[in-house]
């Protein structure tokens, strides 16, 4: 049986957020993290977990808006600005994680609707399927960073079970 390209994209989209495969998904990397842990930085050159969540949310939201054909988000002065956190506290941290997951779920619905046209694009730039695959890789890269930050701060379990 041959999978449709949208099936492959959805499978990898789910691996990035919710399903353990070769690496922990983003939801597992964020599980049990409190606001203090989310704000901790491994030095001047590293980003906090919260900053990384803001960054991931920005790029997911940007793609969601593009694929829905809505007006673009305002351009930020640099990629570094996507990591900016201005909030603090448990409630704000919970809202940041909830927004990340919500935008991810909304994008999933759009990916599911792409069907075989995922790599056909009449507009300028990359086809939707290319952008989705790029975002999957982006999520996995930053999930690894989050796990590393958690290991450095001692909040990652020394032994994990997974299926």
N, C-alpha and C positions, 0 to 999 in steps of 0.2 A: 504494500500500500504506500502511496506517495502522499506526503504531507503537503498541504498548500503552504505557500510562503507565509500567509497570515498566521497559520497554525504554529509555524516555527518561531515567528516573532512573538506570538503570545506565550509560547512555552518559555522562551528566554526572558520575556518581560516578567513572568511569574517567578522564574528562578532568581531574578535580580531582587525582588521584594519579599517574596513569601515562601519559596520552596527551596529547601536545602538541596544542593547538588554537589558540585566540587568545592564549593565555598559557602560560608554562611550567607543567607540573604540579608538584605538591609533591615528587615523587621527584626530578625534575630540579633543583629549587631546593635540595635537600639533598645532591645528589650531590657527592662529594669534600669535603664539609665535615668538618673535624676538630674535636676537642673544644675547642681553643683558639679557633677561629673561631666555633664554636657558642656559646661563653661570652661573646664580645665584645659589648659594648653600645654603641650609638651615642649615648651620653649618658644622663643621669639619667631622662629622660622616655621613653626607648625600651626595648624588650625585646630580649633576646638571642634568637638563633635557637633555642637550647636551651629557653629559657623559653616561646617560642612553640610548640615541639614538645610540651612538657608540657601546655600549654593545649589544643592541638588534640586530644591523646590523651585528656585528661579528658572533653571533650565527646563525642568518639566513643564512649568507653567508657560514658559515661552513657546515650547513646542505645541502644547495644548491649544493655546490661542491661535497659533499659526494654522494648525490643522482644522480648527473650527472656522477659519477665515475671519477672525476678529481683529480689531486694531492691535498693532504690536505694543508690547510693553515698552515703556520709555527706555532708551539706551542708557546704560550706566557708563561711568567714565572709564571703567576697566573691569576685567574679570575679577580682580581683587574685591571690588565693591559688592559682588554677589555673595561674599562671605560675611558681610556686615551684620552684626547682631546688635540691636538697640534695646531689646527687652531683657528682662530677668525674672527669675522666680519659677516655681513649679507650674503654675497655670500657663504662663507664656511658653514654657518649654513644651508642655503637653499640647498646646495649640500649634506649635511649630511642627511637631511630629504628626499631629492629626492632619494638618494642611498638606504635608508631604505625601501622606498615604492617600488622602482624598484626590489630590491632583494625579497621583499615580493611577488610581482606580478610574478616574475620568479618561485618562489617556488610554487605558486598557480597552475601554468601550470603543474608542475611535480606532484602535489597532484592529480590534475584532471586525470592524466594519470595512477595513481596507480591502479585505479579500485579496484577489490576485492582482489588483491594481496598485499594490503597495509600492512597486518600483516604477510605476508610470507616473509621470509628473509633467503637466503642461506648463507649470510656472517656472520661475527662475530658481536656481539653487538645487539642493538635493531632493530626491524623491522621498516621500514620507517613510517608506521602509528603510531607506538609508539613515534617515534621521533617528528613527526609532532604534535601529541597531546600534548606532553611535551612542545614544542615550543609555542603552543597556550596558554597553562597555564602560561608559562613564560612571554609572551607578556601581558597577562591580569594582572599579578602581577605587572609588571613594569609600565603599563598604570596607575594603581591605584597610584603608587608612583609619577608619573608625575602630575597627578591631584592634589595630596596632595601638591607637591611643588608649583604648580600654586596657590592653595588656600593660602598657607603660604605667597607667594609673592604678593597676591592680584590681580593676572592676570586671575583667573578663574571666570567666571560670577557668580554672586550671585544667579541668577535664570536662569535656562536653560530649553528650550523646546526641546522635542525630540519625535519622533514617536515610 
